[in-house]
Amino acid sequence: MPTSPTRIALITGANKGLGFETARQLGRQGVTVLVGARDAARGAAAASTLAGEGIAAHHIAIEVTDAASISAAAAEVERRFGRLDILVNNAGVLDYANDTGVETTSLATLRRVFETNFFGLVAVTQAFLPLLRRSDAGRIVNLSSILGSIGEHSDPNSPIYAMRFPAYDASKAAVNMYTAELAQTLKGTAIKVNAAHPGWVKTDMGGEQAPMQIIDGVKTSVALATLPADGPTGGYWHLGVHLRW
Ligand SMILES: NC(=O)c1ccc[n+]([C@@H]2O[C@H](COP(=O)([O-])OP(=O)(O)OC[C@H]3O[C@@H](n4cnc5c(N)ncnc54)[C@H](OP(=O)(O)O)[C@@H]3O)[C@@H](O)[C@H]2O)c1
């Protein structure tokens, strides 16, 4: 089985937005980046842009709601690299048009959003865990959001207190729970698992009015993906600060 001396990272949803920039920043640190994308043309274009910047980047086809796509991706990574060091579960959706409120968001919307944000994340993690266990410093970063914090949603003084995207918010709260339980399960192994809130960032999802630039929005994910051996596991982070769950 092939092994690589450089670290290998898979970033899902890396054809644009935070995922693309996370791949770029990890690549600049010498990590070989696997640019996960569900659309072959967009994924190949993103990987080729990064390769043009001198980064070791390869497109991997991965649609996180499709079990066959996930297992094909895991088989490809095993065949080409023999292991995985970093998994950034970045792919996510926020359905502004239909995720309208606790009384109006339909079950269909809840299910669709959970398919990507939660079930997809769990499926990708489970498929790649055997490869991450082969790493001497496995790192899993789960893109959550401050909108997944029940503590913030319960605090009238919180800036997000009145924000209501019930499907998105609950899917990210579920990501937080999975992160905490997985980290505890993996205690004693070389794998660390953390949840990241990137900030409110100018991407297609965050919108033009978002205050943070993408370059700053990826700092939390990149830091958690490259944690040292004495770094934390099982936390919920934004720029080095632990958020309340
Ligand atoms: N931007 C913010 O302010 C903000 C704040 C908090 C948390 N986050 C989280 O950060 C992550 C990245 O967000 P972003 O702002 O970069 O969003 P974005 O610009 O909308 O990018 C989302 C990425 O996820 C991919 N994706 C969506 N569904 C997928 C699926 N089923 N399978 C595979 N890939 C899929 C998209 O691929 P396509 O191009 O093919 O659609 C795209 O590459 C998300 O998890 C989001 O919830 C963002």
The ligand as a Gaussian input file, in Angstrom:
#p B3LYP/6-31G(d) Opt

LIG

0 1
 N      -20.136000      31.485000       5.566000
 C      -20.487000      31.581000       6.824000
 O      -20.744000      32.698000       7.333000
 C      -20.565000      30.349000       7.704000
 C      -20.836000      30.544000       9.076000
 C      -20.899000      29.417000       9.904000
 C      -20.659000      28.165000       9.385000
 N      -20.412000      27.996000       8.046000
 C      -20.202000      26.627000       7.557000
 O      -18.998000      26.561000       6.812000
 C      -19.111000      25.554000       5.782000
 C      -18.720000      26.146000       4.432000
 O      -19.609000      27.220000       4.157000
 P      -19.370000      28.294000       2.991000
 O      -19.781000      29.594000       3.558000
 O      -18.053000      28.129000       2.369000
 O      -20.543000      27.835000       1.979000
 P      -20.604000      27.822000       0.367000
 O      -19.770000      28.913000      -0.188000
 O      -22.065000      27.774000       0.068000
 O      -19.918000      26.414000      -0.002000
 C      -20.509000      25.225000       0.399000
 C      -19.720000      24.081000      -0.198000
 O      -20.352000      22.851000       0.220000
 C      -20.592000      22.062000      -0.950000
 N      -21.721000      21.159000      -0.756000
 C      -22.983000      21.465000      -0.415000
 N      -23.736000      20.360000      -0.379000
 C      -22.918000      19.316000      -0.706000
 C      -23.098000      17.935000      -0.843000
 N      -24.295000      17.359000      -0.642000
 N      -22.034000      17.163000      -1.187000
 C      -20.822000      17.706000      -1.387000
 N      -20.594000      19.032000      -1.293000
 C      -21.628000      19.845000      -0.952000
 C      -20.833000      23.078000      -2.043000
 O      -20.711000      22.459000      -3.323000
 P      -21.474000      23.069000      -4.641000
 O      -20.636000      24.232000      -5.115000
 O      -21.483000      21.899000      -5.571000
 O      -22.839000      23.493000      -4.194000
 C      -19.727000      24.066000      -1.730000
 O      -18.494000      23.584000      -2.206000
 C      -20.557000      25.050000       5.841000
 O      -20.612000      23.850000       6.575000
 C      -21.277000      26.153000       6.601000
 O      -22.429000      25.695000       7.261000
 C      -20.357000      29.056000       7.195000

